[in-house]
C-alpha cells in the first residue's frame, strides 16, 4: 500500500491535521496538487480481487432456486 498519514488523535485540532498534511484551509495550489499527483499517483481505491469459484457458485445458488444447484453438489466427481 502507498503512503498514508497516521490517524489523528482524538484531541488534535483541524489546524494540526492540516499542518500534518502539509496543506491549509484553502487547499492546495494547482502546482502543489500536480506535484503530489506525480509523487503519490491517483487518489483511487485498490480494485477488489475477483471472486473465487466457490464464492461465485454460492452467489449463483443464492439467487436461484435450491433445486438448480443441488444437483451439482451431489453429482459424482
TIVO-2410 file (N, C-alpha, C; in nm, 3 decimals):
# residues 77
REC num residu      c1      c2      c3 atome chaine
REC   1      X   0.086  -0.117   0.000     N      A
REC   1      X   0.000   0.000   0.000    CA      A
REC   1      X   0.089   0.122   0.000     C      A
REC   2      X   0.037   0.234  -0.044     N      A
REC   2      X   0.115   0.357  -0.052    CA      A
REC   2      X   0.119   0.430   0.080     C      A
REC   3      X   0.173   0.549   0.074     N      A
REC   3      X   0.187   0.632   0.192    CA      A
REC   3      X   0.050   0.678   0.239     C      A
REC   4      X   0.034   0.688   0.369     N      A
REC   4      X  -0.088   0.743   0.428    CA      A
REC   4      X  -0.051   0.806   0.561     C      A
REC   5      X  -0.111   0.921   0.592     N      A
REC   5      X  -0.080   0.984   0.721    CA      A
REC   5      X  -0.132   0.900   0.836     C      A
REC   6      X  -0.068   0.915   0.950     N      A
REC   6      X  -0.116   0.845   1.068    CA      A
REC   6      X  -0.250   0.903   1.109     C      A
REC   7      X  -0.332   0.819   1.169     N      A
REC   7      X  -0.463   0.865   1.214    CA      A
REC   7      X  -0.446   0.971   1.322     C      A
REC   8      X  -0.521   1.080   1.313     N      A
REC   8      X  -0.509   1.184   1.415    CA      A
REC   8      X  -0.561   1.136   1.549     C      A
REC   9      X  -0.499   1.186   1.653     N      A
REC   9      X  -0.551   1.154   1.786    CA      A
REC   9      X  -0.682   1.229   1.805     C      A
REC  10      X  -0.761   1.187   1.900     N      A
REC  10      X  -0.892   1.249   1.919    CA      A
REC  10      X  -0.882   1.393   1.966     C      A
REC  11      X  -0.769   1.431   2.023     N      A
REC  11      X  -0.755   1.567   2.074    CA      A
REC  11      X  -0.692   1.664   1.975     C      A
REC  12      X  -0.657   1.619   1.853     N      A
REC  12      X  -0.591   1.710   1.760    CA      A
REC  12      X  -0.692   1.804   1.694     C      A
REC  13      X  -0.648   1.921   1.666     N      A
REC  13      X  -0.735   2.021   1.606    CA      A
REC  13      X  -0.727   2.014   1.454     C      A
REC  14      X  -0.816   2.083   1.389     N      A
REC  14      X  -0.814   2.088   1.243    CA      A
REC  14      X  -0.684   2.149   1.193     C      A
REC  15      X  -0.636   2.251   1.259     N      A
REC  15      X  -0.513   2.317   1.218    CA      A
REC  15      X  -0.394   2.220   1.226     C      A
REC  16      X  -0.388   2.140   1.333     N      A
REC  16      X  -0.281   2.041   1.346    CA      A
REC  16      X  -0.288   1.938   1.233     C      A
REC  17      X  -0.409   1.896   1.200     N      A
REC  17      X  -0.426   1.800   1.092    CA      A
REC  17      X  -0.381   1.860   0.959     C      A
REC  18      X  -0.420   1.983   0.931     N      A
REC  18      X  -0.379   2.048   0.808    CA      A
REC  18      X  -0.228   2.063   0.800     C      A
REC  19      X  -0.166   2.092   0.912     N      A
REC  19      X  -0.019   2.103   0.915    CA      A
REC  19      X   0.046   1.969   0.884     C      A
REC  20      X  -0.008   1.862   0.945     N      A
REC  20      X   0.049   1.729   0.919    CA      A
REC  20      X   0.033   1.688   0.773     C      A
REC  21      X  -0.075   1.732   0.711     N      A
REC  21      X  -0.098   1.700   0.570    CA      A
REC  21      X  -0.030   1.800   0.476     C      A
REC  22      X   0.038   1.897   0.534     N      A
REC  22      X   0.110   1.999   0.457    CA      A
REC  22      X   0.017   2.072   0.361     C      A
REC  23      X  -0.094   2.121   0.416     N      A
REC  23      X  -0.192   2.196   0.338    CA      A
REC  23      X  -0.251   2.304   0.426     C      A
REC  24      X  -0.352   2.373   0.379     N      A
REC  24      X  -0.415   2.479   0.455    CA      A
REC  24      X  -0.565   2.476   0.437     C      A
REC  25      X  -0.636   2.569   0.501     N      A
REC  25      X  -0.782   2.571   0.494    CA      A
REC  25      X  -0.835   2.591   0.352     C      A
REC  26      X  -0.756   2.652   0.265     N      A
REC  26      X  -0.800   2.676   0.127    CA      A
REC  26      X  -0.755   2.565   0.032     C      A
REC  27      X  -0.690   2.462   0.084     N      A
REC  27      X  -0.647   2.352  -0.001    CA      A
REC  27      X  -0.511   2.378  -0.061     C      A
REC  28      X  -0.483   2.310  -0.171     N      A
REC  28      X  -0.354   2.318  -0.238    CA      A
REC  28      X  -0.361   2.410  -0.359     C      A
REC  29      X  -0.247   2.467  -0.392     N      A
REC  29      X  -0.237   2.538  -0.519    CA      A
REC  29      X  -0.236   2.434  -0.630     C      A
REC  30      X  -0.270   2.474  -0.750     N      A
REC  30      X  -0.272   2.383  -0.865    CA      A
REC  30      X  -0.137   2.314  -0.883     C      A
REC  31      X  -0.029   2.392  -0.870     N      A
REC  31      X   0.105   2.335  -0.888    CA      A
REC  31      X   0.138   2.233  -0.779     C      A
REC  32      X   0.093   2.260  -0.655     N      A
REC  32      X   0.116   2.165  -0.546    CA      A
REC  32      X   0.038   2.035  -0.568     C      A
REC  33      X  -0.086   2.049  -0.614     N      A
REC  33      X  -0.169   1.931  -0.641    CA      A
REC  33      X  -0.107   1.847  -0.752     C      A
REC  34      X  -0.057   1.910  -0.858     N      A
REC  34      X   0.006   1.837  -0.967    CA      A
REC  34      X   0.132   1.766  -0.919     C      A
REC  35      X   0.211   1.831  -0.833     N      A
REC  35      X   0.333   1.769  -0.781    CA      A
REC  35      X   0.298   1.647  -0.696     C      A
REC  36      X   0.195   1.657  -0.613     N      A
REC  36      X   0.154   1.543  -0.529    CA      A
REC  36      X   0.098   1.430  -0.614     C      A
REC  37      X   0.028   1.465  -0.720     N      A
REC  37      X  -0.024   1.363  -0.811    CA      A
REC  37      X   0.091   1.286  -0.875     C      A
REC  38      X   0.193   1.356  -0.917     N      A
REC  38      X   0.310   1.288  -0.976    CA      A
REC  38      X   0.381   1.202  -0.872     C      A
REC  39      X   0.390   1.251  -0.750     N      A
REC  39      X   0.462   1.180  -0.645    CA      A
REC  39      X   0.385   1.059  -0.591     C      A
REC  40      X   0.255   1.076  -0.566     N      A
REC  40      X   0.176   0.972  -0.499    CA      A
REC  40      X   0.081   0.897  -0.591     C      A
REC  41      X   0.054   0.949  -0.710     N      A
REC  41      X  -0.038   0.883  -0.802    CA      A
REC  41      X  -0.183   0.925  -0.777     C      A
REC  42      X  -0.271   0.864  -0.854     N      A
REC  42      X  -0.414   0.894  -0.845    CA      A
REC  42      X  -0.469   0.858  -0.708     C      A
REC  43      X  -0.569   0.931  -0.664     N      A
REC  43      X  -0.636   0.905  -0.537    CA      A
REC  43      X  -0.752   0.810  -0.562     C      A
REC  44      X  -0.720   0.682  -0.577     N      A
REC  44      X  -0.821   0.581  -0.606    CA      A
REC  44      X  -0.807   0.465  -0.509     C      A
REC  45      X  -0.915   0.394  -0.492     N      A
REC  45      X  -0.915   0.275  -0.408    CA      A
REC  45      X  -0.861   0.157  -0.489     C      A
REC  46      X  -0.795   0.062  -0.423     N      A
REC  46      X  -0.748  -0.056  -0.497    CA      A
REC  46      X  -0.866  -0.137  -0.548     C      A
REC  47      X  -0.847  -0.204  -0.661     N      A
REC  47      X  -0.952  -0.287  -0.716    CA      A
REC  47      X  -0.970  -0.412  -0.630     C      A
REC  48      X  -1.093  -0.458  -0.623     N      A
REC  48      X  -1.120  -0.581  -0.549    CA      A
REC  48      X  -1.076  -0.699  -0.633     C      A
REC  49      X  -1.014  -0.798  -0.571     N      A
REC  49      X  -0.978  -0.918  -0.648    CA      A
REC  49      X  -1.104  -0.990  -0.693     C      A
REC  50      X  -1.096  -1.063  -0.804     N      A
REC  50      X  -1.215  -1.137  -0.850    CA      A
REC  50      X  -1.255  -1.242  -0.748     C      A
REC  51      X  -1.383  -1.274  -0.745     N      A
REC  51      X  -1.433  -1.376  -0.653    CA      A
REC  51      X  -1.381  -1.514  -0.693     C      A
REC  52      X  -1.353  -1.595  -0.595     N      A
REC  52      X  -1.310  -1.733  -0.623    CA      A
REC  52      X  -1.429  -1.811  -0.677     C      A
REC  53      X  -1.404  -1.924  -0.742     N      A
REC  53      X  -1.515  -2.001  -0.799    CA      A
REC  53      X  -1.612  -2.051  -0.693     C      A
REC  54      X  -1.567  -2.091  -0.572     N      A
REC  54      X  -1.668  -2.131  -0.473    CA      A
REC  54      X  -1.762  -2.016  -0.433     C      A
REC  55      X  -1.707  -1.897  -0.423     N      A
REC  55      X  -1.792  -1.782  -0.388    CA      A
REC  55      X  -1.888  -1.747  -0.502     C      A
REC  56      X  -1.839  -1.758  -0.627     N      A
REC  56      X  -1.928  -1.732  -0.741    CA      A
REC  56      X  -2.040  -1.835  -0.745     C      A
REC  57      X  -2.006  -1.962  -0.718     N      A
REC  57      X  -2.108  -2.067  -0.716    CA      A
REC  57      X  -2.210  -2.041  -0.606     C      A
REC  58      X  -2.163  -2.007  -0.487     N      A
REC  58      X  -2.254  -1.978  -0.375    CA      A
REC  58      X  -2.344  -1.861  -0.408     C      A
REC  59      X  -2.290  -1.757  -0.470     N      A
REC  59      X  -2.371  -1.642  -0.507    CA      A
REC  59      X  -2.475  -1.679  -0.612     C      A
REC  60      X  -2.435  -1.763  -0.709     N      A
REC  60      X  -2.529  -1.806  -0.812    CA      A
REC  60      X  -2.640  -1.891  -0.752     C      A
REC  61      X  -2.605  -1.979  -0.660     N      A
REC  61      X  -2.706  -2.065  -0.597    CA      A
REC  61      X  -2.799  -1.984  -0.506     C      A
REC  62      X  -2.747  -1.881  -0.446     N      A
REC  62      X  -2.829  -1.799  -0.356    CA      A
REC  62      X  -2.936  -1.722  -0.432     C      A
REC  63      X  -2.910  -1.694  -0.559     N      A
REC  63      X  -3.007  -1.615  -0.637    CA      A
REC  63      X  -3.103  -1.703  -0.716     C      A
REC  64      X  -3.083  -1.836  -0.717     N      A
REC  64      X  -3.170  -1.928  -0.790    CA      A
REC  64      X  -3.240  -2.019  -0.690     C      A
REC  65      X  -3.327  -2.101  -0.744     N      A
REC  65      X  -3.394  -2.196  -0.655    CA      A
REC  65      X  -3.294  -2.299  -0.604     C      A
REC  66      X  -3.322  -2.359  -0.492     N      A
REC  66      X  -3.229  -2.455  -0.434    CA      A
REC  66      X  -3.212  -2.577  -0.522     C      A
REC  67      X  -3.310  -2.607  -0.608     N      A
REC  67      X  -3.301  -2.726  -0.693    CA      A
REC  67      X  -3.201  -2.707  -0.806     C      A
REC  68      X  -3.178  -2.587  -0.850     N      A
REC  68      X  -3.087  -2.567  -0.962    CA      A
REC  68      X  -2.942  -2.593  -0.924     C      A
REC  69      X  -2.907  -2.582  -0.798     N      A
REC  69      X  -2.769  -2.605  -0.754    CA      A
REC  69      X  -2.753  -2.735  -0.677     C      A
REC  70      X  -2.863  -2.795  -0.633     N      A
REC  70      X  -2.850  -2.916  -0.552    CA      A
REC  70      X  -2.799  -3.033  -0.634     C      A
REC  71      X  -2.835  -3.042  -0.760     N      A
REC  71      X  -2.784  -3.150  -0.845    CA      A
REC  71      X  -2.636  -3.142  -0.866     C      A
REC  72      X  -2.583  -3.022  -0.876     N      A
REC  72      X  -2.438  -3.004  -0.896    CA      A
REC  72      X  -2.362  -3.054  -0.775     C      A
REC  73      X  -2.412  -3.024  -0.657     N      A
REC  73      X  -2.342  -3.061  -0.535    CA      A
REC  73      X  -2.340  -3.212  -0.514     C      A
REC  74      X  -2.439  -3.284  -0.568     N      A
REC  74      X  -2.449  -3.429  -0.547    CA      A
REC  74      X  -2.392  -3.509  -0.663     C      A
REC  75      X  -2.352  -3.444  -0.769     N      A
REC  75      X  -2.301  -3.518  -0.885    CA      A
REC  75      X  -2.168  -3.584  -0.854     C      A
REC  76      X  -2.140  -3.702  -0.910     N      A
REC  76      X  -2.012  -3.768  -0.884    CA      A
REC  76      X  -1.899  -3.689  -0.947     C      A
REC  77      X  -1.783  -3.700  -0.887     N      A
REC  77      X  -1.667  -3.624  -0.937    CA      A
REC  77      X  -1.584  -3.708  -1.028     C      A
***
